[in-house]
Amino acid sequence: MRVKRGVTSHAKHKKLMEANSGYRMTKRRLVRVAKQAYLHAGEHAFAGRKNRKRDIRALWITRISEAVKLQGLSYSSFIFQLKQANISLDRKILANLVVENPDTFTHIVDNVRSVN
């Protein structure tokens, strides 16, 4: 008895087409092209999740750097002095303080200066 695969193929194709519903042109209509587009999109999404972490850290560093410049320090010397003063705040927290509580950030900079 032969095995008929139409039902499973149709289900796979339907699932693929639903995943590609927002794509343009043949990437959402033709199965072979849609499969390639789906795989490539997955690769880009994977890389993008890694790049997002890199980009956000760069944003934190930029924010801290600009805020510290206004206080008359460089970013690298500020980070070095933070470590010397045993203040263990990471860049995410420092950048958040720059945006939401600039007075607190100024107080931290003053503490770092007074210790060193």
Number of C-alpha atoms within 10 A of each C-alpha: 3 4 5 8 8 9 9 10 11 11 11 12 17 13 11 16 20 10 14 18 12 10 14 9 9 12 19 21 14 12 16 13 12 22 18 12 17 18 11 12 13 12 11 10 12 11 11 13 10 10 12 11 11 11 12 12 15 13 15 18 17 14 20 24 19 14 21 20 12 10 12 10 15 15 18 11 11 19 18 11 18 21 13 12 15 10 13 9 11 11 17 16 12 20 22 15 18 20 12 11 12 15 11 13 21 17 11 16 19 12 15 20 14 9 11 9
